[in-house]
Amino acid sequence: MNPVDDEWTDRVVLVTGAARGIGLAVVRSFAQLGCCVAGWDLPGSDWSEAQKTSGHGWLAIEGDVSQASDWERVMAQVRERFGRLDVLVNNAGISGLIAPVARYDDAEFDRVIAINLRGVYLGLKHGGQWMSERRTGSIINISSNAGLGGGQFTVAYTASKHAVLGMTKVAGSELGRKGIRVNAVCPSPTDTAMIEELIQAQSPNDPERVHRYMTQNNPMARYANPEEIANAVRFLASDAASYVNGTSLLVDGGLSVG
Ligand SMILES: NC(=O)c1ccc[n+]([C@@H]2O[C@H](COP(=O)([O-])OP(=O)(O)OC[C@H]3O[C@@H](n4cnc5c(N)ncnc54)[C@H](O)[C@@H]3O)[C@@H](O)[C@H]2O)c1
């Protein structure tokens, strides 16, 4: 067995928003390393792609990350099936309504905050509690380049992603003392259904124009692919990042440096 296998074999990883997009790429990445993976997504999700990767140990769980009772149930399910939790990836998120602040819908604001912010808070709380028992573990929160900047029409999303970085720092400080590292990944636009839906909503008549604008603005002249974000998650979860705590890794192809 090589050292890489040794590091990962039998580690248990829980990924939220696991049925598609970045979450699915994260599931695949850890499954390929020999980890046991629990994937969590909304009821009625299409698990066909995630299930294909489930060689070592796989558990599909359905529920809503914004609900505390669902976190309690999911933690119990993972505990019953695998008995431990080494890595939690708080990935589930929604972009929400695309509209100016002055015309934003209040209920939609609350919905985005509930999933993107409360969902991550609950993950930190429940994951942190469990990992504290063994005094080891790694939690990775998926924020966004929107968590570092501004931009138009995404007030709830941007607020939630800024807040995720704040919570990452607080949890890194508290849980670091218990041997648990907490970090965030900030992807720029990534080639998933989310970005497709966002662009359709923004420019239903000419989505190609927005695609061109967003990719040409990036030094690498393209979106990230989900596997590139999964690679960053894997690094932060790994022993190679054993002294990395309370910080965020921007994976944006150089977009922020222009
Ligand atoms: N795609 C991008 O351009 C991009 C850029 C930066 C950050 N992100 C972030 O990465 C994460 C994943 O994004 P993606 O592009 O893969 O999105 P996606 O929409 O393709 O996948 C998100 C998954 O989360 C699930 N989900 C949504 N609400 C949930 C809930 N309440 N409970 C459980 N699961 C829920 C969805 O069903 C879906 O399977 C999100 O947090 C997103 O904000 C994405």
The ligand as a MOL file (V3000), in Angstrom:
LIG
                    3D

  0  0  0     0  0            999 V3000
M  V30 BEGIN CTAB
M  V30 COUNTS 44 48 0 0 0
M  V30 BEGIN ATOM
M  V30 1 N -20.7080 27.1230 -9.7310 0
M  V30 2 C -20.1030 28.2550 -9.4070 0
M  V30 3 O -19.8140 29.0940 -10.2700 0
M  V30 4 C -19.7200 28.5340 -7.9720 0
M  V30 5 C -18.8070 29.5550 -7.7170 0
M  V30 6 C -18.4600 29.8470 -6.3960 0
M  V30 7 C -19.0230 29.1230 -5.3620 0
M  V30 8 N -19.9150 28.1250 -5.6360 0 CHG=1
M  V30 9 C -20.4950 27.4160 -4.5020 0
M  V30 10 O -20.2090 26.0410 -4.6130 0
M  V30 11 C -21.2520 25.2870 -4.0150 0
M  V30 12 C -21.7460 24.2540 -5.0070 0
M  V30 13 O -22.1880 24.9400 -6.1620 0
M  V30 14 P -22.5190 24.1950 -7.5400 0
M  V30 15 O -22.1130 25.1100 -8.6170 0
M  V30 16 O -22.0300 22.8170 -7.5290 0 CHG=-1
M  V30 17 O -24.1240 24.2280 -7.4540 0
M  V30 18 P -25.2190 23.2190 -7.9810 0
M  V30 19 O -26.5010 23.9640 -7.9640 0
M  V30 20 O -24.7890 22.5730 -9.2350 0
M  V30 21 O -25.2340 22.1030 -6.8230 0
M  V30 22 C -25.6310 22.4320 -5.5240 0
M  V30 23 C -26.2160 21.2140 -4.8660 0
M  V30 24 O -26.6670 21.6070 -3.5550 0
M  V30 25 C -27.9390 21.0240 -3.3170 0
M  V30 26 N -28.6940 21.7940 -2.3400 0
M  V30 27 C -29.2570 23.0150 -2.5140 0
M  V30 28 N -29.9260 23.3700 -1.4170 0
M  V30 29 C -29.7820 22.3660 -0.5310 0
M  V30 30 C -30.2620 22.1490 0.7800 0
M  V30 31 N -31.0320 23.0610 1.4020 0
M  V30 32 N -29.9290 21.0080 1.4140 0
M  V30 33 C -29.1670 20.0680 0.7960 0
M  V30 34 N -28.6910 20.2210 -0.4480 0
M  V30 35 C -29.0080 21.3520 -1.1090 0
M  V30 36 C -28.6090 21.0460 -4.6850 0
M  V30 37 O -29.6990 20.1440 -4.7600 0
M  V30 38 C -27.4610 20.6900 -5.6160 0
M  V30 39 O -27.3370 19.3010 -5.8260 0
M  V30 40 C -22.3110 26.2900 -3.5830 0
M  V30 41 O -22.1540 26.5950 -2.2240 0
M  V30 42 C -21.9900 27.4970 -4.4300 0
M  V30 43 O -22.4340 28.7050 -3.8490 0
M  V30 44 C -20.2750 27.8100 -6.9070 0
M  V30 END ATOM
M  V30 BEGIN BOND
M  V30 1 1 1 2
M  V30 2 2 2 3
M  V30 3 1 2 4
M  V30 4 1 4 5
M  V30 5 2 4 44
M  V30 6 2 5 6
M  V30 7 1 6 7
M  V30 8 2 7 8
M  V30 9 1 8 9
M  V30 10 1 8 44
M  V30 11 1 9 10
M  V30 12 1 9 42
M  V30 13 1 10 11
M  V30 14 1 11 12
M  V30 15 1 11 40
M  V30 16 1 12 13
M  V30 17 1 13 14
M  V30 18 2 14 15
M  V30 19 1 14 16
M  V30 20 1 14 17
M  V30 21 1 17 18
M  V30 22 2 18 19
M  V30 23 1 18 20
M  V30 24 1 18 21
M  V30 25 1 21 22
M  V30 26 1 22 23
M  V30 27 1 23 24
M  V30 28 1 23 38
M  V30 29 1 24 25
M  V30 30 1 25 26
M  V30 31 1 25 36
M  V30 32 1 26 27
M  V30 33 1 26 35
M  V30 34 2 27 28
M  V30 35 1 28 29
M  V30 36 1 29 30
M  V30 37 2 29 35
M  V30 38 1 30 31
M  V30 39 2 30 32
M  V30 40 1 32 33
M  V30 41 2 33 34
M  V30 42 1 34 35
M  V30 43 1 36 37
M  V30 44 1 36 38
M  V30 45 1 38 39
M  V30 46 1 40 41
M  V30 47 1 40 42
M  V30 48 1 42 43
M  V30 END BOND
M  V30 END CTAB
M  END
